[in-house]
Amino acid sequence: MWGTDFPFIVEQTGYTKGWEIADKIQPAMGPGLADQILGGTCERLFGTWGD
């Protein structure tokens, strides 16, 4: 599960740079892994908004 470690990402790189890093490493992962890291695992553990 990916996290920003707020507020440290704001001080270090900012959200834009954080997403750029995630976008760059995504092709190196197997199919579907990025979806699990960037949201699927969190949904599975905590549910979706509004549930």
C-alpha positions as CSV (number, residue, x, y, z in Angstrom):
1,M,0.0,0.0,0.0
2,W,1.5,3.3,-1.1
3,G,1.3,6.4,1.2
4,T,2.6,9.9,1.0
5,D,3.7,10.1,4.7
6,F,1.9,13.4,5.0
7,P,3.1,16.1,5.8
8,F,6.7,15.0,4.9
9,I,6.0,14.7,1.2
10,V,4.9,18.4,1.1
11,E,8.2,19.4,2.6
12,Q,10.4,17.0,0.5
13,T,9.0,16.7,-3.0
14,G,5.3,17.7,-3.1
15,Y,2.4,15.6,-4.3
16,T,3.2,16.3,-8.0
17,K,6.7,14.8,-7.7
18,G,5.3,11.9,-5.7
19,W,2.9,11.0,-8.5
20,E,5.6,11.4,-11.1
21,I,7.7,8.8,-9.1
22,A,4.7,6.4,-9.0
23,D,4.1,6.8,-12.7
24,K,7.8,6.1,-13.5
25,I,8.0,2.8,-11.5
26,Q,4.6,1.6,-12.7
27,P,5.8,0.0,-15.9
28,A,8.3,-2.1,-14.0
29,M,5.5,-3.8,-12.0
30,G,3.5,-6.7,-13.2
31,P,-0.1,-6.2,-14.5
32,G,-2.5,-5.0,-11.7
33,L,0.2,-4.5,-9.1
34,A,0.2,-0.8,-9.4
35,D,-3.6,-0.7,-9.0
36,Q,-3.2,-2.7,-5.8
37,I,-0.4,-0.5,-4.4
38,L,-2.1,2.8,-5.4
39,G,-5.5,2.0,-4.0
40,G,-6.7,-1.6,-4.2
41,T,-5.1,-2.7,-0.9
42,C,-6.5,0.3,1.0
43,E,-10.0,-0.4,-0.4
44,R,-9.8,-4.0,0.6
45,L,-8.6,-3.1,4.2
46,F,-10.8,0.0,4.9
47,G,-13.6,-0.1,2.3
48,T,-14.5,2.6,-0.1
49,W,-15.7,6.1,0.6
50,G,-19.4,6.1,1.4
51,D,-19.5,2.5,2.5
